[in-house]
Amino acid sequence: MSDKQKDKKVKIKEKLREEVRSISPYYGEKDDFEVKINLAGNESPFDIPTEIKDKFIKEFQKNDINRYPEIYSEKIHQELADYLSRELNKEVSTEEVIVGNGSDELLDILIRTFVDKGDIVLSQTPTFSMYQYFTELGGGVYEEIPLNKDFTIENIKAKIDQLEPKIIFFCSPNNPTGELLAKDLILSISEYFSGPVIVDEAYADFSSEDLMDEVDKHLNLAVTRTFSKAYGLAGIRLGYLYANPVLVEELKKVLKPYNLNTLTDILACIVLNNDDIIKERIEFIKKERARVYKKLAAYSKWDVFPSEANFIYLEGEKTHLFKKALNQAGIKIRSYNTDPAAVRITIGSKEENNAVLRVLEEFKQKN
Ligand SMILES: Cc1ncc(COP(=O)(O)O)c(C=O)c1O
């Protein structure tokens, strides 16, 4: 780099917003081995069936891709409202949903809608890192309550009184621990708190309960969902938020026009009307989760968290050694430099899970 370029670089950095200067980009973990099996991202191990891809190609051929998509993806909003009406057995209108380029976009929009510089966002720890990332990027202050025996309604209310947050995020089932937060707790907090209470249900397709049925009873309660996990559509980036129209209307002001592309629109509409296979696959993952959990829990030198999601969280010093052993076999998982150390393993296909269990058997003998 020439001296002139170096000088430009310094000058550009000086012009950055303070929050951008102090934040590190989200890159994920770097791999120093050849990844043969990826169990780090909580994705579905199954691609969508060929028949659905064929339908997509036919539909795609009919579209003029030189044209912009609909400004606010009106068709997908309608399909989603119809889909939720079928799923929840009640009338859901397009005014109650908003779609995003992944649910990440909606989390970002929620923060940009409510959080000014210095405002507080309250959540739990450990949890999904994006709540903190988007908060701090926007100049907000992120506060978290540890998910331990003190994570009680009374203590959360006390935190609300003390910190006066603008918005609260719950993640249930929680990433990375897989645990479901008590429905009573979330509902009591949404009664108590006057601001928006967001429940990130990215993994709720795998859980025994969720809060979708409560949304129309609580004006400030919003649920976010994603098609990246159970629906096997991480590649098209699609998520949605379901909430009272009062909240949705405000969020729509912050949403960028044309946020969804035509390809996502087409495929999502097809999948929403052909989801039988997805439901079968969810049942498969749940069965595999029970099988893998049992084997992992049979080793007493770490704690295995019961999971209501498509991954399992292990805590204890041995977990990072286990990660090393998995990496040596070409299996990628997520690790956390927490105290105690922890790892998160996505439930994959039968073959992928068997590969993990083979490494486990060897690991148990040596450790
Ligand atoms: C809890 C949670 N919420 C949201 C997301 C983002 O999902 P999307 O792919 O819809 O942006 C993830 C992705 O890992 C997640 O774990």
The ligand as a Tripos MOL2 file, in Angstrom:
@<TRIPOS>MOLECULE
LIG
   16    16     1     0     0
SMALL
NO_CHARGES

@<TRIPOS>ATOM
      1 C1        -32.0540  -17.6850   17.3220 C.3       1 LIG1
      2 C2        -31.8420  -17.2690   15.9160 C.ar      1 LIG1
      3 N1        -32.5790  -16.2670   15.4270 N.ar      1 LIG1
      4 C3        -32.4310  -15.8480   14.1610 C.ar      1 LIG1
      5 C4        -31.5110  -16.4320   13.3230 C.ar      1 LIG1
      6 C5        -31.3470  -15.8580   11.9440 C.3       1 LIG1
      7 O1        -31.9510  -16.6500   11.0200 O.3       1 LIG1
      8 P1        -32.1660  -16.1760    9.5100 P.3       1 LIG1
      9 O2        -31.4340  -17.1650    8.6900 O.co2     1 LIG1
     10 O3        -33.6520  -16.2330    9.3100 O.co2     1 LIG1
     11 O4        -31.6430  -14.7950    9.3820 O.co2     1 LIG1
     12 C6        -30.7270  -17.4810   13.7850 C.ar      1 LIG1
     13 C7        -29.7200  -18.1000   12.9000 C.2       1 LIG1
     14 O5        -28.8900  -18.8710   13.2620 O.2       1 LIG1
     15 C8        -30.8870  -17.9130   15.1100 C.ar      1 LIG1
     16 O6        -30.1550  -18.9010   15.6270 O.3       1 LIG1
@<TRIPOS>BOND
     1     1     2 1
     2     2     3 ar
     3     2    15 ar
     4     3     4 ar
     5     4     5 ar
     6     5     6 1
     7     5    12 ar
     8     6     7 1
     9     7     8 1
    10     8     9 2
    11     8    10 1
    12     8    11 1
    13    12    13 1
    14    12    15 ar
    15    13    14 2
    16    15    16 1
@<TRIPOS>SUBSTRUCTURE
     1 LIG1         1 GROUP 0 **** ****
